[in-house]
Amino acid sequence: MKIRLTFNFETCLQREIHAHQIAYLIKMIEAPDNLL
Protein backbone atom coordinates (compact mmCIF):
# COMPACT_ATOMS: atom_id res chain seq x y z
CA MET A 1 0.00 0.00 0.00
CA LYS A 2 2.84 2.36 0.83
CA ILE A 3 4.46 1.73 -2.56
CA ARG A 4 1.17 2.44 -4.31
CA LEU A 5 0.70 5.73 -2.45
CA THR A 6 4.24 6.75 -3.32
CA PHE A 7 3.63 5.91 -6.97
CA ASN A 8 0.41 7.94 -7.02
CA PHE A 9 2.17 10.88 -5.41
CA GLU A 10 4.98 10.77 -7.97
CA THR A 11 2.44 10.58 -10.79
CA CYS A 12 0.59 13.63 -9.45
CA LEU A 13 3.88 15.46 -9.04
CA GLN A 14 4.88 14.69 -12.63
CA ARG A 15 1.49 15.92 -13.85
CA GLU A 16 1.92 19.15 -11.87
CA ILE A 17 5.39 19.71 -13.34
CA HIS A 18 4.07 18.93 -16.83
CA ALA A 19 1.22 21.41 -16.37
CA HIS A 20 3.66 24.11 -15.27
CA GLN A 21 5.85 23.39 -18.30
CA ILE A 22 2.86 23.75 -20.62
CA ALA A 23 1.82 27.00 -18.93
CA TYR A 24 5.39 28.29 -19.28
CA LEU A 25 5.46 27.40 -22.97
CA ILE A 26 2.12 29.14 -23.50
CA LYS A 27 3.45 32.28 -21.80
CA MET A 28 6.58 32.06 -23.94
CA ILE A 29 4.49 31.85 -27.13
CA GLU A 30 1.96 34.53 -26.17
CA ALA A 31 4.40 37.06 -24.68
CA PRO A 32 8.04 36.33 -25.55
CA ASP A 33 9.06 39.91 -24.72
CA ASN A 34 8.28 39.36 -21.03
CA LEU A 35 10.98 36.71 -20.71
CA LEU A 36 13.78 38.95 -21.95
mmJSON file of the N, C-alpha and C atoms, coordinates in Angstrom:
{"data_MODEL":{"atom_site":{
"group_PDB":["ATOM","ATOM","ATOM","ATOM","ATOM","ATOM","ATOM","ATOM","ATOM","ATOM","ATOM","ATOM","ATOM","ATOM","ATOM","ATOM","ATOM","ATOM","ATOM","ATOM","ATOM","ATOM","ATOM","ATOM","ATOM","ATOM","ATOM","ATOM","ATOM","ATOM","ATOM","ATOM","ATOM","ATOM","ATOM","ATOM","ATOM","ATOM","ATOM","ATOM","ATOM","ATOM","ATOM","ATOM","ATOM","ATOM","ATOM","ATOM","ATOM","ATOM","ATOM","ATOM","ATOM","ATOM","ATOM","ATOM","ATOM","ATOM","ATOM","ATOM","ATOM","ATOM","ATOM","ATOM","ATOM","ATOM","ATOM","ATOM","ATOM","ATOM","ATOM","ATOM","ATOM","ATOM","ATOM","ATOM","ATOM","ATOM","ATOM","ATOM","ATOM","ATOM","ATOM","ATOM","ATOM","ATOM","ATOM","ATOM","ATOM","ATOM","ATOM","ATOM","ATOM","ATOM","ATOM","ATOM","ATOM","ATOM","ATOM","ATOM","ATOM","ATOM","ATOM","ATOM","ATOM","ATOM","ATOM","ATOM"],
"id":[1,2,3,4,5,6,7,8,9,10,11,12,13,14,15,16,17,18,19,20,21,22,23,24,25,26,27,28,29,30,31,32,33,34,35,36,37,38,39,40,41,42,43,44,45,46,47,48,49,50,51,52,53,54,55,56,57,58,59,60,61,62,63,64,65,66,67,68,69,70,71,72,73,74,75,76,77,78,79,80,81,82,83,84,85,86,87,88,89,90,91,92,93,94,95,96,97,98,99,100,101,102,103,104,105,106,107,108],
"type_symbol":["N","C","C","N","C","C","N","C","C","N","C","C","N","C","C","N","C","C","N","C","C","N","C","C","N","C","C","N","C","C","N","C","C","N","C","C","N","C","C","N","C","C","N","C","C","N","C","C","N","C","C","N","C","C","N","C","C","N","C","C","N","C","C","N","C","C","N","C","C","N","C","C","N","C","C","N","C","C","N","C","C","N","C","C","N","C","C","N","C","C","N","C","C","N","C","C","N","C","C","N","C","C","N","C","C","N","C","C"],
"label_atom_id":["N","CA","C","N","CA","C","N","CA","C","N","CA","C","N","CA","C","N","CA","C","N","CA","C","N","CA","C","N","CA","C","N","CA","C","N","CA","C","N","CA","C","N","CA","C","N","CA","C","N","CA","C","N","CA","C","N","CA","C","N","CA","C","N","CA","C","N","CA","C","N","CA","C","N","CA","C","N","CA","C","N","CA","C","N","CA","C","N","CA","C","N","CA","C","N","CA","C","N","CA","C","N","CA","C","N","CA","C","N","CA","C","N","CA","C","N","CA","C","N","CA","C","N","CA","C"],
"label_alt_id":[null,null,null,null,null,null,null,null,null,null,null,null,null,null,null,null,null,null,null,null,null,null,null,null,null,null,null,null,null,null,null,null,null,null,null,null,null,null,null,null,null,null,null,null,null,null,null,null,null,null,null,null,null,null,null,null,null,null,null,null,null,null,null,null,null,null,null,null,null,null,null,null,null,null,null,null,null,null,null,null,null,null,null,null,null,null,null,null,null,null,null,null,null,null,null,null,null,null,null,null,null,null,null,null,null,null,null,null],
"label_comp_id":["MET","MET","MET","LYS","LYS","LYS","ILE","ILE","ILE","ARG","ARG","ARG","LEU","LEU","LEU","THR","THR","THR","PHE","PHE","PHE","ASN","ASN","ASN","PHE","PHE","PHE","GLU","GLU","GLU","THR","THR","THR","CYS","CYS","CYS","LEU","LEU","LEU","GLN","GLN","GLN","ARG","ARG","ARG","GLU","GLU","GLU","ILE","ILE","ILE","HIS","HIS","HIS","ALA","ALA","ALA","HIS","HIS","HIS","GLN","GLN","GLN","ILE","ILE","ILE","ALA","ALA","ALA","TYR","TYR","TYR","LEU","LEU","LEU","ILE","ILE","ILE","LYS","LYS","LYS","MET","MET","MET","ILE","ILE","ILE","GLU","GLU","GLU","ALA","ALA","ALA","PRO","PRO","PRO","ASP","ASP","ASP","ASN","ASN","ASN","LEU","LEU","LEU","LEU","LEU","LEU"],
"label_asym_id":["A","A","A","A","A","A","A","A","A","A","A","A","A","A","A","A","A","A","A","A","A","A","A","A","A","A","A","A","A","A","A","A","A","A","A","A","A","A","A","A","A","A","A","A","A","A","A","A","A","A","A","A","A","A","A","A","A","A","A","A","A","A","A","A","A","A","A","A","A","A","A","A","A","A","A","A","A","A","A","A","A","A","A","A","A","A","A","A","A","A","A","A","A","A","A","A","A","A","A","A","A","A","A","A","A","A","A","A"],
"label_entity_id":["1","1","1","1","1","1","1","1","1","1","1","1","1","1","1","1","1","1","1","1","1","1","1","1","1","1","1","1","1","1","1","1","1","1","1","1","1","1","1","1","1","1","1","1","1","1","1","1","1","1","1","1","1","1","1","1","1","1","1","1","1","1","1","1","1","1","1","1","1","1","1","1","1","1","1","1","1","1","1","1","1","1","1","1","1","1","1","1","1","1","1","1","1","1","1","1","1","1","1","1","1","1","1","1","1","1","1","1"],
"label_seq_id":[1,1,1,2,2,2,3,3,3,4,4,4,5,5,5,6,6,6,7,7,7,8,8,8,9,9,9,10,10,10,11,11,11,12,12,12,13,13,13,14,14,14,15,15,15,16,16,16,17,17,17,18,18,18,19,19,19,20,20,20,21,21,21,22,22,22,23,23,23,24,24,24,25,25,25,26,26,26,27,27,27,28,28,28,29,29,29,30,30,30,31,31,31,32,32,32,33,33,33,34,34,34,35,35,35,36,36,36],
"pdbx_PDB_ins_code":[null,null,null,null,null,null,null,null,null,null,null,null,null,null,null,null,null,null,null,null,null,null,null,null,null,null,null,null,null,null,null,null,null,null,null,null,null,null,null,null,null,null,null,null,null,null,null,null,null,null,null,null,null,null,null,null,null,null,null,null,null,null,null,null,null,null,null,null,null,null,null,null,null,null,null,null,null,null,null,null,null,null,null,null,null,null,null,null,null,null,null,null,null,null,null,null,null,null,null,null,null,null,null,null,null,null,null,null],
"Cartn_x":[0.837,0.0,0.872,1.945,2.836,3.472,3.837,4.455,3.442,2.207,1.172,0.93,0.899,0.696,1.853,3.061,4.237,4.158,3.736,3.628,2.591,1.46,0.41,0.899,1.655,2.175,3.139,4.013,4.978,4.262,3.202,2.438,1.784,1.214,0.589,1.639,2.806,3.877,4.331,4.457,4.875,3.825,2.562,1.492,1.533,1.822,1.917,3.062,4.219,5.387,5.077,4.412,4.075,3.127,2.171,1.216,1.934,2.903,3.656,4.495,5.043,5.849,4.979,3.772,2.857,2.476,2.186,1.819,2.982,4.205,5.388,5.555,5.334,5.456,4.398,3.188,2.117,2.486,3.029,3.45,4.557,5.455,6.575,6.056,5.032,4.49,3.662,2.853,1.963,2.707,3.686,4.398,5.893,6.608,8.045,8.849,8.321,9.056,9.192,8.251,8.276,9.412,9.929,10.983,12.367,12.462,13.78,14.217],
"Cartn_y":[-1.203,0.0,1.254,1.202,2.358,2.637,1.567,1.729,2.351,1.923,2.44,3.928,4.314,5.726,6.569,6.033,6.754,6.912,5.86,5.907,6.949,6.969,7.941,9.364,9.546,10.877,11.326,10.423,10.773,11.082,10.338,10.578,11.957,12.304,13.626,14.717,14.467,15.461,15.673,14.578,14.691,15.441,15.216,15.919,17.407,17.74,19.149,19.824,19.151,19.706,19.874,18.873,18.928,20.096,20.307,21.406,22.751,22.855,24.108,24.341,23.261,23.392,23.871,23.339,23.75,25.216,25.607,27.001,27.927,27.479,28.288,28.437,27.339,27.399,28.325,28.27,29.142,30.604,30.902,32.276,32.698,31.769,32.063,32.375,31.645,31.85,33.135,33.367,34.531,35.839,35.821,37.057,36.805,36.61,36.334,37.522,38.718,39.908,39.954,39.317,39.362,38.529,37.583,36.713,37.32,38.36,38.951,39.872],
"Cartn_z":[0.0,0.0,0.0,0.754,0.829,-0.535,-1.237,-2.557,-3.522,-3.411,-4.307,-4.053,-2.784,-2.455,-2.969,-2.838,-3.321,-4.834,-5.519,-6.973,-7.39,-6.695,-7.015,-6.787,-5.716,-5.408,-6.497,-6.927,-7.973,-9.276,-9.562,-10.786,-10.741,-9.6,-9.446,-9.574,-8.995,-9.04,-10.479,-11.227,-12.626,-13.436,-13.127,-13.846,-13.534,-12.264,-11.873,-12.616,-12.654,-13.344,-14.828,-15.418,-16.835,-17.107,-16.208,-16.373,-16.307,-15.385,-15.268,-16.522,-17.081,-18.296,-19.448,-19.55,-20.622,-20.445,-19.199,-18.929,-19.281,-18.974,-19.278,-20.786,-21.513,-22.973,-23.561,-23.012,-23.504,-23.268,-22.094,-21.801,-22.762,-23.061,-23.943,-25.356,-25.784,-27.132,-27.191,-26.156,-26.169,-25.932,-25.013,-24.681,-24.52,-25.618,-25.545,-25.02,-25.172,-24.724,-23.202,-22.495,-21.031,-20.448,-21.231,-20.713,-20.891,-21.701,-21.953,-20.82],
"occupancy":[1.0,1.0,1.0,1.0,1.0,1.0,1.0,1.0,1.0,1.0,1.0,1.0,1.0,1.0,1.0,1.0,1.0,1.0,1.0,1.0,1.0,1.0,1.0,1.0,1.0,1.0,1.0,1.0,1.0,1.0,1.0,1.0,1.0,1.0,1.0,1.0,1.0,1.0,1.0,1.0,1.0,1.0,1.0,1.0,1.0,1.0,1.0,1.0,1.0,1.0,1.0,1.0,1.0,1.0,1.0,1.0,1.0,1.0,1.0,1.0,1.0,1.0,1.0,1.0,1.0,1.0,1.0,1.0,1.0,1.0,1.0,1.0,1.0,1.0,1.0,1.0,1.0,1.0,1.0,1.0,1.0,1.0,1.0,1.0,1.0,1.0,1.0,1.0,1.0,1.0,1.0,1.0,1.0,1.0,1.0,1.0,1.0,1.0,1.0,1.0,1.0,1.0,1.0,1.0,1.0,1.0,1.0,1.0],
"B_iso_or_equiv":[0.0,0.0,0.0,0.0,0.0,0.0,0.0,0.0,0.0,0.0,0.0,0.0,0.0,0.0,0.0,0.0,0.0,0.0,0.0,0.0,0.0,0.0,0.0,0.0,0.0,0.0,0.0,0.0,0.0,0.0,0.0,0.0,0.0,0.0,0.0,0.0,0.0,0.0,0.0,0.0,0.0,0.0,0.0,0.0,0.0,0.0,0.0,0.0,0.0,0.0,0.0,0.0,0.0,0.0,0.0,0.0,0.0,0.0,0.0,0.0,0.0,0.0,0.0,0.0,0.0,0.0,0.0,0.0,0.0,0.0,0.0,0.0,0.0,0.0,0.0,0.0,0.0,0.0,0.0,0.0,0.0,0.0,0.0,0.0,0.0,0.0,0.0,0.0,0.0,0.0,0.0,0.0,0.0,0.0,0.0,0.0,0.0,0.0,0.0,0.0,0.0,0.0,0.0,0.0,0.0,0.0,0.0,0.0],
"pdbx_formal_charge":[null,null,null,null,null,null,null,null,null,null,null,null,null,null,null,null,null,null,null,null,null,null,null,null,null,null,null,null,null,null,null,null,null,null,null,null,null,null,null,null,null,null,null,null,null,null,null,null,null,null,null,null,null,null,null,null,null,null,null,null,null,null,null,null,null,null,null,null,null,null,null,null,null,null,null,null,null,null,null,null,null,null,null,null,null,null,null,null,null,null,null,null,null,null,null,null,null,null,null,null,null,null,null,null,null,null,null,null],
"auth_seq_id":[1,1,1,2,2,2,3,3,3,4,4,4,5,5,5,6,6,6,7,7,7,8,8,8,9,9,9,10,10,10,11,11,11,12,12,12,13,13,13,14,14,14,15,15,15,16,16,16,17,17,17,18,18,18,19,19,19,20,20,20,21,21,21,22,22,22,23,23,23,24,24,24,25,25,25,26,26,26,27,27,27,28,28,28,29,29,29,30,30,30,31,31,31,32,32,32,33,33,33,34,34,34,35,35,35,36,36,36],
"auth_comp_id":["MET","MET","MET","LYS","LYS","LYS","ILE","ILE","ILE","ARG","ARG","ARG","LEU","LEU","LEU","THR","THR","THR","PHE","PHE","PHE","ASN","ASN","ASN","PHE","PHE","PHE","GLU","GLU","GLU","THR","THR","THR","CYS","CYS","CYS","LEU","LEU","LEU","GLN","GLN","GLN","ARG","ARG","ARG","GLU","GLU","GLU","ILE","ILE","ILE","HIS","HIS","HIS","ALA","ALA","ALA","HIS","HIS","HIS","GLN","GLN","GLN","ILE","ILE","ILE","ALA","ALA","ALA","TYR","TYR","TYR","LEU","LEU","LEU","ILE","ILE","ILE","LYS","LYS","LYS","MET","MET","MET","ILE","ILE","ILE","GLU","GLU","GLU","ALA","ALA","ALA","PRO","PRO","PRO","ASP","ASP","ASP","ASN","ASN","ASN","LEU","LEU","LEU","LEU","LEU","LEU"],
"auth_asym_id":["A","A","A","A","A","A","A","A","A","A","A","A","A","A","A","A","A","A","A","A","A","A","A","A","A","A","A","A","A","A","A","A","A","A","A","A","A","A","A","A","A","A","A","A","A","A","A","A","A","A","A","A","A","A","A","A","A","A","A","A","A","A","A","A","A","A","A","A","A","A","A","A","A","A","A","A","A","A","A","A","A","A","A","A","A","A","A","A","A","A","A","A","A","A","A","A","A","A","A","A","A","A","A","A","A","A","A","A"],
"auth_atom_id":["N","CA","C","N","CA","C","N","CA","C","N","CA","C","N","CA","C","N","CA","C","N","CA","C","N","CA","C","N","CA","C","N","CA","C","N","CA","C","N","CA","C","N","CA","C","N","CA","C","N","CA","C","N","CA","C","N","CA","C","N","CA","C","N","CA","C","N","CA","C","N","CA","C","N","CA","C","N","CA","C","N","CA","C","N","CA","C","N","CA","C","N","CA","C","N","CA","C","N","CA","C","N","CA","C","N","CA","C","N","CA","C","N","CA","C","N","CA","C","N","CA","C","N","CA","C"],
"pdbx_PDB_model_num":[1,1,1,1,1,1,1,1,1,1,1,1,1,1,1,1,1,1,1,1,1,1,1,1,1,1,1,1,1,1,1,1,1,1,1,1,1,1,1,1,1,1,1,1,1,1,1,1,1,1,1,1,1,1,1,1,1,1,1,1,1,1,1,1,1,1,1,1,1,1,1,1,1,1,1,1,1,1,1,1,1,1,1,1,1,1,1,1,1,1,1,1,1,1,1,1,1,1,1,1,1,1,1,1,1,1,1,1]
}}}
